[in-house]
Amino acid sequence: MGYFGKYDTPADLLANKDLSTGEKIELLESWRDDKEAYMRAAGEGMQGPSRSDALRLIENALISLRGE
């Protein structure tokens, strides 16, 4: 199970009622880690759009699930 290709935004993932809170957190953490790796690669000369907005949305979704 993965997020890639299934969800356009973290809000779409949060809206999936078939996933438990734990599953949502796991998917969002994976998504966040992928975005962070992409941003590091982009900072090392690879071209691509900035993902900072997407990363912020993912972090906000994780915060809401964890009740932080």
Protein Blocks (a to p, Z undefined) as FASTA:
>chain_A
ZZehpambfklmmmmmkbcfklmmmmmmmmmmmmmmmmmmmmnopacddfklmmmmmmmm
mmmmnoZZ
